[in-house]
């Protein structure tokens, strides 16, 4: 942000309109954006991408830096209010053999709604978003992040036929059941890339692609202590 300000001040051709046209972005939301960065990002038309595991990964450091900084961890509500569009990212894995249990993306992203991490600690509840906003972060807003909103992100004429069939209604299940919502079929550009066996049998056809064994309970890691964090960081 400072570099952009400096270049704009030194180069008249580097205008605000040009900066906005470049569609700058940054990812991960551990302790950022800060309150002072948000209005600058909004001014430049900046995009951010956030993963909910930041609430678990970053929160232990509040023991070091003070609970006053909790609102800096993935401040989605503040970003949206300021005009900075966030998109959703998640760290998921799927063993090709289907042997390793995997989590639904909604299990990984639920902390953005509850604002609770894996230990159940509340992290800046005021920064919570609702499920509709979370879905936008995964679809229409995410398409802006990758500068492909004319091709993907929503189902409408002229765009690619990219869609997912879920096993439950994402918009009506109780919030605490969102982690049990997972894809039965995924289609990219009109081509079925994955069709789970149980849905294939219902449709009278055969399964397609990776199947995976979904698991609906998370493994709770041991919370690092302040001393452990300081040791990693090299002291006070």
C-alpha positions in Angstrom: 0.0 0.0 0.0 2.9 2.4 0.8 4.6 1.5 -2.4 1.4 2.3 -4.4 1.1 5.6 -2.6 4.7 6.5 -3.4 4.4 5.6 -7.1 1.2 7.5 -7.5 2.9 10.6 -6.0 5.9 10.3 -8.2 4.3 9.1 -11.5 1.3 11.1 -12.8 0.4 8.3 -15.2 -0.1 5.9 -12.2 -3.6 7.2 -11.5 -6.2 5.9 -9.0 -8.2 4.6 -12.0 -5.2 2.7 -13.2 -4.6 1.2 -9.8 -8.3 0.0 -9.6 -8.0 -1.5 -13.1 -5.1 -3.6 -12.0 -7.3 -5.4 -9.4 -4.7 -5.9 -6.7 -5.3 -8.6 -4.2 -3.7 -10.4 -1.2 -4.5 -13.6 0.6 -4.7 -15.1 4.1 -6.1 -13.0 7.0 -3.9 -13.7 10.0 -3.9 -10.3 11.9 -4.8 -8.3 8.8 -6.2 -6.2 7.3 -5.6 -3.7 10.1 -8.1 -0.9 10.7 -5.8 1.6 9.1 -5.3 -0.6 6.0 -9.0 -1.2 5.2 -9.8 2.3 4.0 -6.7 2.3 1.8 -7.6 -1.0 0.4 -11.1 0.2 -0.3 -9.7 3.2 -2.1 -7.6 1.1 -4.4 -10.4 -1.5 -5.1 -8.4 -4.2 -3.3 -9.5 -7.8 -2.9 -8.6 -10.2 -0.1 -8.9 -14.0 0.3 -9.3 -15.5 3.8 -9.3 -18.9 5.4 -11.1 -19.6 8.6 -8.2 -21.5 10.0 -6.7 -18.1 10.8 -8.9 -18.1 13.9 -7.1 -21.1 15.2 -3.7 -20.5 13.8 -3.4 -16.8 14.8 -5.4 -16.7 18.0 -2.7 -18.2 20.2 -0.5 -15.2 19.6 -3.0 -13.1 21.4 -1.3 -14.4 24.5 1.8 -12.6 23.3 0.4 -9.5 21.7 -2.8 -8.9 23.8 -6.5 -9.7 23.3 -7.0 -6.2 22.0 -5.8 -7.5 18.6 -8.4 -10.2 18.2 -10.4 -8.0 15.9 -7.5 -8.0 13.4 -7.8 -11.7 12.8 -9.9 -12.1 9.6 -11.9 -8.9 10.1 -14.5 -9.8 7.5 -17.4 -7.7 8.8 -15.2 -4.6 9.0 -13.8 -5.3 5.5 -17.2 -5.7 3.9 -18.5 -2.6 5.7 -15.5 -0.6 4.4 -16.0 -1.9 0.8 -13.2 -4.4 0.6 -14.6 -7.6 -1.0 -13.4 -10.9 0.7 -13.3 -14.3 -0.9 -13.1 -17.7 0.7 -10.1 -19.9 0.8 -9.7 -23.3 2.6 -6.9 -25.8 3.1 -8.5 -29.1 2.1 -7.0 -32.4 1.1 -8.4 -35.5 -0.7 -6.6 -38.8 -1.0 -7.0 -40.2 -4.5 -7.8 -43.6 -3.1 -10.5 -42.1 -0.8 -8.8 -43.7 2.2 -8.1 -40.6 4.2 -11.1 -38.8 5.8 -11.6 -35.3 4.6 -13.7 -32.4 5.8 -16.3 -30.4 4.0 -15.3 -26.9 3.0 -18.1 -25.7 5.3 -16.6 -27.4 8.3 -13.3 -25.5 7.5 -15.2 -22.2 7.1 -17.8 -22.5 9.9 -15.6 -20.3 12.2 -16.4 -17.3 10.0 -20.0 -17.7 11.1 -19.5 -18.7 14.7 -16.2 -16.8 15.2 -15.1 -19.6 17.4 -11.8 -21.5 16.8 -11.1 -25.2 17.3 -10.8 -24.7 21.0 -14.1 -23.0 21.2 -12.6 -19.6 22.0 -14.6 -16.6 20.8 -12.5 -14.4 18.4 -14.0 -11.0 17.8 -17.7 -12.0 17.5 -18.5 -8.7 15.9 -16.5 -9.8 12.8 -18.9 -12.7 12.1 -20.7 -13.1 8.8 -23.9 -15.0 7.9 -24.2 -18.1 5.7 -25.3 -16.1 2.7 -22.3 -13.9 2.9 -20.1 -17.0 3.3 -21.6 -18.5 0.1 -20.9 -15.3 -1.8 -17.3 -15.4 -0.6 -17.1 -18.9 -2.2 -18.8 -18.0 -5.4 -19.6 -14.6 -6.8 -17.1 -12.7 -4.7 -14.4 -15.4 -5.3 -14.9 -15.0 -9.1 -13.9 -11.3 -8.7 -10.8 -12.3 -6.8 -9.6 -14.4 -9.8 -10.8 -11.7 -12.3 -13.3 -14.1 -13.9 -16.6 -12.8 -12.8 -17.7 -12.8 -16.5 -17.1 -16.5 -16.8 -17.8 -18.1 -13.4 -19.3 -17.3 -9.9 -23.0 -17.5 -10.8 -25.3 -19.5 -13.0 -26.5 -17.3 -15.8 -26.5 -17.2 -19.6 -23.0 -16.8 -21.1 -21.1 -18.2 -18.1 -19.6 -21.6 -17.7 -21.9 -24.3 -16.3 -19.9 -24.7 -13.0 -22.0 -25.9 -10.2 -22.2 -28.2 -7.2 -25.0 -30.5 -6.0 -24.9 -30.7 -2.2 -26.2 -33.5 0.0 -28.3 -31.0 2.1 -29.8 -27.6 1.7 -27.0 -25.3 2.7 -29.4 -22.4 3.4 -31.8 -24.1 5.7 -29.9 -26.7 7.8 -29.1 -25.6 11.3 -25.8 -23.7 11.5 -24.2 -26.4 13.6 -25.0 -28.9 10.8 -23.2 -27.0 8.1 -20.0 -29.1 8.5 -22.1 -32.1 7.3 -22.9 -30.4 4.0 -20.7 -31.9 1.3 -20.8 -32.2 -2.5 -22.5 -35.2 -4.2 -21.7 -33.9 -7.7 -19.4 -31.2 -9.2 -19.7 -30.0 -12.7 -17.1 -27.7 -14.5 -17.9 -26.2 -17.8 -20.9 -28.6 -18.2 -18.7 -31.7 -17.6 -19.3 -33.9 -14.5 -16.0 -34.1 -12.7 -17.2 -35.9 -9.6 -20.3 -38.0 -8.9 -20.5 -39.8 -5.6 -21.5 -43.4 -5.6 -24.6 -42.9 -3.5 -26.0 -40.2 -5.8 -25.0 -42.1 -8.9 -27.0 -45.1 -7.8 -30.0 -42.8 -7.1 -29.6 -41.5 -10.7 -29.2 -45.0 -12.1 -25.6 -44.5 -13.3 -22.0 -45.1 -12.2 -19.8 -43.0 -9.9 -17.2 -40.6 -11.4 -14.0 -39.2 -10.0 -12.6 -39.1 -6.4 -15.0 -40.3 -3.8 -13.4 -39.5 -0.4 -14.6 -40.4 3.1 -16.0 -37.3 4.8 -15.5 -36.9 8.5 -17.7 -34.5 10.5 -15.6 -34.1 13.6 -12.4 -32.1 13.8 -9.2 -33.1 15.6 -8.6 -30.5 18.2 -4.9 -29.7 18.3 -3.0 -28.8 21.5 -3.1 -25.1 22.1 0.4 -23.7 22.2 1.3 -21.8 25.4 2.8 -18.3 25.5 6.2 -19.7 26.4 6.1 -22.0 23.4 5.2 -19.2 21.1 8.0 -16.9 22.5 10.5 -19.7 22.1 9.6 -20.1 18.4 9.7 -16.3 17.9 13.1 -16.0 19.7 11.9 -14.4 23.0 10.1 -11.2 24.0 
